[in-house]
Amino acid sequence: MKIYTLKSVQKLPVSLEEAWDFLSSPGNLKTITPDYMGFNILSGADRPMYPGQIIQYLVTPVAGIKTKWVTEITHVKDKEYFVDEQRFGPYALWHHKHFLKEIPGGVEMEDIVDYKLPFGILGQMVHPILVGPKLKEIFEYRHQKLVELFGEFDENKAKNATLKQDILN
């Protein structure tokens, strides 16, 4: 039983409130998902995120095959983190933790996805040639889309803001 982990960290030049408002709104997931995934929310995204929320999607991950995906928002701590877990869908396990923290010049967003593929050894054989690269591609797309929406994080600007704050203190 092989469990894989995908970790992604991105800095955004926005306030914690702006990042949280966008990222914790289930309806915005379509915006940061590649079009070829055919991602459509069927139900459950009509309210702000809350623990116990069930969201149903239709996705087309491979070869035009439509798949229903049902996730539950299991944990939410306002402006800090939320967790979604697959209840029905293409994975044997999907546990996705989203963390946000304020940093000088913006927000650091960290995603940790623990997942397991179905079909035992066959799933493990397919992982390095199909599933792993596809997930990385999806997260790279999301990274780029967030840059388009919010701008590129400027490390030098953030350092200067920290220096100015240190001088004032």
Secondary structure by P-SEA (a helix, b strand, c coil): cbbbbbbbbbbbcccaaaaaaaaaccccccccccccccccccccccccccccbbbbbbbbccccbbbbbbbbbcccccccbbbbbbccccccbbbbbbbbbbcccbbbbbbbbbbccccaaaaaaaccccaaaaaaaaaaaaaaaaaaacccccaaaaaaaaaaaaaac
